[in-house]
Amino acid sequence: MKKVSFLALVMLSFGAIAQQDNTMKIAKLKYHGGGDWYANKTALPNLAKFCNETLGTSLAPSEDAVDVGSPEIFLYPYVYMTGHGNVLFSDPEATNLREYLISGGFLHIDDNYGLDQFVRLEMKKVFPELEFIELPFSHPIYHQKYQFAEGLPKIHEHDGKAPMGYGLIYEGRLVCFYSYECDLGNGWEDQTIYNDPETVRQKALQMGANIIAYCFTSF
């Protein structure tokens, strides 16, 4: 109960800040273990710009980074996690992330190829009682402003596997969405970084907009 009250107070404070400059912030998760949590540097700013243009949101254009163990994580309704390598959550960090998620926060894990084996183990520290489940293509996250009847779009090819969207569901609410074998965040990057066709980038940004829309309306 104390954590929920804390979240409510923080969100009220954040709401006052957001009203002053008419923006809301999203953030990238900073974690330990040696993995490159800082990857995809242009992804979130581009996603924010796209959402502002297509969804009418007022997301701040800058990329914030928030430590997994910091109380400041409660300031962000959507937190994005990516990388290629090792992830390590301490027990206090896992507890903090759990409290953030069960109190209304939303985590989007985006495997940038190489994250999977590590992040699954660490999320077990956060929710030992839960398993990642593959979300059906009928899930609302695929049917917000944009329709993805076959689930996640494939942005970059690695192992010839189909993209898959997994979720952690706590008391009936999707608290963590995990995009795997997709490289969604790479599709949000500046076009000059990967030289992806614009049609591919648009699919990535549209799916990202769906995730943001779902996150903001699924409390």
Residue pairs with C-beta under 8 A, 6 or more apart in sequence:
3 99
3 102
3 103
4 103
6 71
6 74
6 103
7 74
7 100
7 103
7 104
7 105
10 71
10 74
10 75
11 74
11 75
11 104
14 75
18 24
18 25
18 58
21 60
22 58
23 58
23 59
23 60
24 57
24 58
24 59
24 60
24 77
25 59
25 60
25 62
25 64
25 75
25 76
26 44
26 47
26 48
26 59
26 60
26 64
26 76
26 77
26 78
26 79
26 80
26 212
27 44
27 63
27 64
27 65
27 66
27 73
27 75
27 76
27 78
27 79
27 80
28 37
28 38
28 44
28 63
28 64
28 65
28 66
28 79
28 80
28 81
28 82
29 37
29 65
29 66
29 68
29 73
29 79
29 80
29 81
29 107
30 37
30 38
30 65
30 66
30 67
30 68
31 37
31 67
31 68
31 81
31 83
31 87
31 88
31 89
31 93
31 122
32 68
32 87
32 88
32 89
32 90
32 93
33 85
33 86
33 87
33 88
33 118
33 122
34 85
34 86
34 88
35 83
35 84
35 85
35 86
35 87
35 115
35 118
36 83
36 84
36 85
36 112
37 65
37 81
37 82
37 83
38 65
39 82
39 83
39 84
39 112
39 185
40 82
40 110
40 112
40 185
40 186
40 188
40 189
41 63
41 189
42 188
42 189
42 190
42 193
43 80
43 82
43 185
43 186
43 188
43 189
44 63
44 80
44 188
45 61
45 62
45 63
46 188
46 189
46 190
46 205
47 188
47 205
47 208
47 209
47 212
48 57
48 59
48 60
48 61
49 61
50 188
50 205
50 208
50 209
51 57
51 59
51 208
51 209
51 212
51 213
52 58
52 59
54 145
54 206
54 209
55 145
55 209
55 212
55 213
57 212
57 216
59 212
64 76
66 72
66 73
66 75
66 76
66 79
67 73
67 93
68 89
68 93
68 96
68 97
69 90
69 92
69 93
69 96
69 97
70 96
71 96
73 79
73 96
73 97
73 100
73 105
74 100
74 103
74 105
76 105
77 104
77 105
77 106
77 215
77 216
78 106
78 108
78 211
78 212
78 215
78 216
79 100
79 105
79 106
79 107
79 108
80 108
80 110
80 185
81 107
81 108
81 109
81 110
81 119
82 109
82 110
82 111
82 112
82 115
82 185
83 112
83 114
83 115
84 112
84 113
84 114
84 115
85 114
85 115
85 118
86 118
87 115
87 118
87 119
87 121
87 122
88 118
88 122
89 97
89 122
89 125
89 126
91 125
94 122
94 125
94 126
97 107
97 126
98 126
98 127
100 107
101 107
101 126
101 127
101 168
101 170
101 175
101 176
102 170
102 171
102 175
104 219
105 175
106 174
106 175
106 176
106 177
106 215
106 218
107 175
107 176
107 177
108 176
108 177
108 178
108 179
108 211
108 215
109 115
109 119
109 123
109 176
109 177
109 178
109 179
110 178
110 179
110 182
110 183
110 184
110 185
111 119
111 178
111 179
111 180
111 181
111 182
111 183
112 183
112 185
112 186
113 156
113 158
113 183
116 180
119 178
120 132
123 132
123 168
123 176
127 168
127 170
130 168
130 169
130 170
131 168
132 166
132 167
132 168
132 178
133 166
133 167
133 168
133 169
134 164
134 165
134 166
135 141
135 142
135 151
135 165
135 166
135 167
135 174
135 177
137 148
137 149
137 150
137 151
139 165
139 167
139 174
140 214
140 218
141 165
141 174
141 177
141 210
141 211
141 214
142 148
142 149
142 151
142 152
142 165
142 210
143 210
144 209
144 210
144 213
144 214
145 206
145 209
145 210
145 213
146 206
146 207
146 209
146 210
148 206
148 207
148 210
151 163
151 164
151 165
152 163
152 164
152 165
152 179
152 182
152 184
152 207
153 163
153 182
153 184
153 187
153 200
153 203
153 204
153 207
154 162
154 163
154 181
154 182
155 163
155 182
155 183
155 184
155 186
155 187
155 196
155 200
155 203
155 204
156 183
156 186
156 187
156 194
156 196
158 181
158 183
159 181
161 181
162 181
163 179
163 180
163 181
163 182
164 179
164 180
164 181
164 182
165 177
165 178
165 179
165 180
165 182
166 177
166 178
166 180
167 174
167 176
167 177
167 178
168 174
168 175
168 176
168 178
169 175
173 218
174 214
174 218
177 211
184 204
184 207
184 208
185 204
186 193
186 194
186 196
186 204
187 196
187 200
187 201
187 203
187 204
187 205
187 208
188 201
188 204
188 205
188 208
191 198
191 201
196 204
